[in-house]
């Protein structure tokens, strides 16, 4: 019997897409790129999953979101823990 929680394939795919900067062929693809995403433990406590609706797309920045980091911090629950990815530009 394995211990701990498993990471779902969807979470791995999101991680890999954010990790690897690919040359985006057009503006539409650039807008769909994730700037930040939150993950949580599934209700059955068996898997780490994407938290629905808890992401910031690069296309949102400047349109619906002015400060992506501040918006990211606001997405974090005050009374629970989360796993998170944030694509910081240095």
C-alpha positions as CSV (number, residue, x, y, z in Angstrom):
1,X,0.0,0.0,0.0
2,X,1.4,3.4,-1.0
3,X,1.4,6.3,1.4
4,X,0.7,9.9,0.7
5,X,-1.4,11.5,-2.0
6,X,-1.0,11.1,-5.7
7,X,-0.5,13.9,-8.3
8,X,-3.1,13.6,-11.1
9,X,-2.0,13.6,-14.8
10,X,-3.8,16.9,-15.2
11,X,-1.7,18.6,-12.5
12,X,1.5,17.2,-14.1
13,X,0.4,18.5,-17.5
14,X,-0.2,22.0,-16.1
15,X,3.1,21.9,-14.4
16,X,5.0,20.9,-17.5
17,X,3.2,23.5,-19.7
18,X,4.1,26.3,-17.2
19,X,7.6,25.0,-16.8
20,X,8.6,24.9,-20.4
21,X,8.4,28.2,-22.2
22,X,7.4,27.4,-25.7
23,X,7.4,29.9,-28.6
24,X,3.7,30.7,-28.9
25,X,2.7,30.8,-32.5
26,X,0.0,33.5,-32.1
27,X,-1.4,36.0,-29.7
28,X,-4.5,33.8,-28.8
29,X,-2.2,31.0,-27.6
30,X,-0.2,33.5,-25.5
31,X,-3.4,34.7,-23.8
32,X,-4.3,31.1,-22.8
33,X,-1.0,30.5,-21.1
34,X,-1.4,30.2,-17.3
35,X,0.3,32.8,-15.1
36,X,-0.9,31.2,-11.8
37,X,-2.8,28.1,-10.8
38,X,-3.9,26.6,-7.5
39,X,-4.1,22.9,-6.6
40,X,-5.8,21.2,-3.6
41,X,-6.2,17.8,-2.2
42,X,-9.3,16.0,-3.5
43,X,-12.3,15.4,-1.2
44,X,-11.4,11.8,-0.8
45,X,-7.8,12.9,0.2
46,X,-6.3,10.6,-2.4
47,X,-5.0,13.0,-5.1
48,X,-3.7,16.5,-5.7
49,X,-6.1,18.1,-8.2
50,X,-6.6,21.4,-10.0
51,X,-8.9,23.7,-8.0
52,X,-11.7,24.7,-10.3
53,X,-11.7,28.4,-11.3
54,X,-8.5,29.2,-9.4
55,X,-6.2,30.3,-12.2
56,X,-4.9,33.4,-13.8
57,X,-4.3,33.5,-17.6
58,X,-1.8,35.7,-19.2
59,X,-4.6,37.2,-21.3
60,X,-6.4,38.4,-18.2
61,X,-3.5,40.6,-17.2
62,X,-4.2,44.2,-18.2
63,X,-7.8,43.4,-19.0
64,X,-9.6,42.0,-15.9
65,X,-6.5,41.8,-13.6
66,X,-4.1,44.7,-13.0
67,X,-1.8,43.1,-10.5
68,X,-1.4,39.4,-11.0
69,X,0.5,38.7,-7.9
70,X,-2.0,40.5,-5.7
71,X,-4.8,38.6,-7.4
72,X,-3.0,35.4,-6.8
73,X,-2.6,36.1,-3.1
74,X,-6.3,36.9,-2.9
75,X,-7.1,33.4,-4.4
76,X,-5.5,31.7,-1.5
77,X,-7.9,30.6,1.3
78,X,-7.2,32.1,4.7
79,X,-8.2,28.9,6.6
80,X,-6.8,26.0,4.4
81,X,-3.6,25.1,2.6
82,X,-3.0,24.9,-1.1
83,X,-0.3,23.9,-3.6
84,X,0.4,26.7,-6.1
85,X,2.3,27.6,-9.2
86,X,3.1,31.2,-10.1
87,X,5.1,32.1,-13.3
88,X,7.2,35.0,-12.0
89,X,9.1,37.2,-14.5
90,X,12.4,38.4,-13.0
